[in-house]
Structure formats: structure tokens, C-alpha cells
Amino acid sequence: MGEASYANNSLLQQKVISLTKPIRDEAITCIYKERLPQSLAIADLGCSSGPNSLFTTCELIETVETLCREKTHESPEYIIFLNDLPGNDFNSIFKSVEYFKQKFSSQVVGGVGGQCYITGVPSSFYGRILPTSSLHFVHSSYSLHWLSQVPKGVEKNKGNICMARTSPLNVREAYYHQFQKDFSMFLKCRATELIKGGRLVLTLMGRNSCDPSSNESCYIWELLAETLNDMVLEGIIKEDKLVSFNIPFYTPSPSELKVEIENEGSFTLNHLEVFEVSWKAACGDEELNDNNNCGYRVGQLMRAVAEPLL
Ligand SMILES: C[S@@+](CC[C@H](N)C(=O)[O-])C[C@H]1O[C@@H](n2cnc3c(N)ncnc32)[C@H](O)[C@@H]1O
């Protein structure tokens, strides 16, 4: 809730969802054309609470409805699962469902299907969250760079709060191993929950560089760590609090993802793409030319994410 909430500071994430639309459209079109399902089951994992929570669902339904019109098919019924951790504000999403359904009913072709059933699934996506073979399509955006836990053995991280340029080797290894363990568990669970031939479209923060502590992944956390260290010096927070604080966050490289997908073995990789998004994407169009305002927006975005962790 309020000005500092994720709901009010998720413009950048929405731009990311928009950028990946063609990939999702292709995947959902393939599934629809291959199976012509009467019921189409879709899950959005790490849906959060805010304007983005039903954004992807809306777009996917629009795409399928366009196909139905082209092929003069009746609409399927849509079964939508919105997943996030149990602490997520599912009530706010549920309150927006009525509005969503009104918009939905003006779009659907109709027929025997043409209904939409929305369910909240409060659980970690690093475990099973839905029954076997219950899904056609799984989507997740801007969530999978969060690990299931802070890796073990990262206590001596030299005043850092995540992997950073000055992190010792054992800290880097611990983060990478946690990512490997989590991501392969994620794939294994989804492979059981998807029907054979089902599809998965995942977007996450990553990096181009082989170096896991490169600026592209760690800089933003290094800035926060610098401030927290200053606050220790000023006696505002205790040093042992800072030493014990690490963020469960890992931005894999394309090759690290590829290796994990191949080793886990349940999925064939159709498409892997890296794209860059400027931090300026956090700003509204009217703020783009005002650096102060843009800096404030990026600060608010980081606050919305980091404040609950802190
Ligand atoms: C930055 S938000 C992205 C939300 C939304 N997909 C978007 O694009 O705006 C990341 C979300 O992932 C959720 N998340 C993190 N770890 C998770 C886990 N293990 N299981 C389910 N959700 C998780 C967080 O609670 C948060 O709501």
C-alpha cells in the first residue's frame, strides 16, 4: 500500500513484461493450435500484487481470443493460477478480479467456454504448487532471480549484502550453488505440473558477463551496502546486523541457465535471449528528461523491493 509500495513502483517490471510479449504470444499460439484445448490452464509465478498481477493474463487471453476469431472457434475456458509467496497481498488481487472479468467478458468470442476462473496459489515456486499435468502454460517474469534462501556459508562477505566485486571466492561459489539447486528444482516441479508439450516462458534478471560480480548484476546492491556501512559508522545500525544481512539474489548468465536446463533434462530450450533495460524504464514518460525525478523513481523501485527484506 502507499507511495513506496511495489504496486506503485513496478513500471520497469511492466516494461519488461511488454518486451517479452512476442515470445509469450508465440508459445501460447503453438499450444493452442497444437491442442485446441477446451480448457486452457495458465500459471503466472511470482505474480506479486499490483497492476502487473493480471497484466500478462489479460494479454494471453487477448492472443488466444484473436486466434479463436481467426479460426471461428469457440473460446476455451481459462483457468488461471496466480502464484506468489504466502506473504503476498492476494486480497488486493482478488478485489481487482471483478474489474478484470468485466473487461474479459467484452473480449471473448463466447460459446461453451468463454469463462475465466482465477485462483491464488500462495506457495514457493521452488516446490510443487499444482497437481500433476494440470497446466498448459507457465509464465514467470522478474521473479526467478530470487533464490529460495540466503546461501549457507556467506557470513564473511566483507561488508557486502550480496555477491559483490570484493566478495571472497567461497561466497561466489555458495551463491552459484544455491542458484543451481533452486533453478533445477524449479524446472523439475514445473515439468511434473505441465502437460506433455506444455510450455514455459521465463524472464529474469541476468547478466551478459561471465563474472557474477560484474556491475550489471551487483552495482545496485553495492550502492545499498555502501549506505548501510555508512550507517554502521554513524552508529545508526549495529555492525553484527549488517554482517548477518545477505540478499538471496542471483543473476545468472545465459550459459549458466542453458547448462542447468540441459542438466535437469525435462525441457527443450527453444529460445534464449538477453535484452537490456535501462533503469530509466522505472520512470514515467513525463519524467524521462528530469534526472532528479528519474533518480527518485529508481530509488523508490529499489525501496519497494529492499525495504521488506531489510
Ligand atoms: C519483482 S516481483 C515481480 C512481480 C511481477 N511478476 C512483475 O513482473 O511485476 C517478484 C515477485 O516474486 C515473488 N517471489 C520471490 N520468490 C518467490 C518464490 N520462491 N515463490 C513464489 N514467488 C516468489 C516475490 O514475492 C515478488 O512478488
The ligand as a Tripos MOL2 file, in Angstrom:
@<TRIPOS>MOLECULE
LIG
   27    29     1     0     0
SMALL
NO_CHARGES

@<TRIPOS>ATOM
      1 C1          9.8180   -8.1130   -8.5110 C.3       1 LIG1
      2 S1          8.3710   -9.0230   -8.1950 S.3       1 LIG1
      3 C2          7.7960   -9.3380   -9.8540 C.3       1 LIG1
      4 C3          6.3300   -9.4330   -9.8640 C.3       1 LIG1
      5 C4          5.6310   -9.4800  -11.2170 C.3       1 LIG1
      6 N1          5.8510  -10.7480  -11.8750 N.3       1 LIG1
      7 C5          6.0630   -8.3320  -12.0920 C.2       1 LIG1
      8 O1          6.6540   -8.6040  -13.1460 O.co2     1 LIG1
      9 O2          5.7920   -7.1930  -11.7460 O.co2     1 LIG1
     10 C6          8.9810  -10.6270   -7.7210 C.3       1 LIG1
     11 C7          7.9120  -11.4680   -7.0800 C.3       1 LIG1
     12 O3          8.4010  -12.8040   -6.9580 O.3       1 LIG1
     13 C8          7.9180  -13.3130   -5.7350 C.3       1 LIG1
     14 N2          8.7350  -14.4570   -5.3300 N.ar      1 LIG1
     15 C9         10.0380  -14.4400   -4.9420 C.ar      1 LIG1
     16 N3         10.4150  -15.6880   -4.6110 N.ar      1 LIG1
     17 C10         9.3350  -16.4910   -4.7910 C.ar      1 LIG1
     18 C11         9.1100  -17.8850   -4.5960 C.ar      1 LIG1
     19 N4         10.0740  -18.6780   -4.1500 N.pl3     1 LIG1
     20 N5          7.8810  -18.3830   -4.8760 N.ar      1 LIG1
     21 C12         6.8900  -17.5700   -5.3240 C.ar      1 LIG1
     22 N6          7.0500  -16.2380   -5.5290 N.ar      1 LIG1
     23 C13         8.2560  -15.7040   -5.2570 C.ar      1 LIG1
     24 C14         8.0160  -12.1150   -4.7920 C.3       1 LIG1
     25 O4          7.2280  -12.2950   -3.6460 O.3       1 LIG1
     26 C15         7.5490  -10.9800   -5.6910 C.3       1 LIG1
     27 O5          6.1750  -10.7440   -5.6030 O.3       1 LIG1
@<TRIPOS>BOND
     1     1     2 1
     2     2     3 1
     3     2    10 1
     4     3     4 1
     5     4     5 1
     6     5     6 1
     7     5     7 1
     8     7     8 2
     9     7     9 1
    10    10    11 1
    11    11    12 1
    12    11    26 1
    13    12    13 1
    14    13    14 1
    15    13    24 1
    16    14    15 ar
    17    14    23 ar
    18    15    16 ar
    19    16    17 ar
    20    17    18 ar
    21    17    23 ar
    22    18    19 1
    23    18    20 ar
    24    20    21 ar
    25    21    22 ar
    26    22    23 ar
    27    24    25 1
    28    24    26 1
    29    26    27 1
@<TRIPOS>SUBSTRUCTURE
     1 LIG1         1 GROUP 0 **** ****
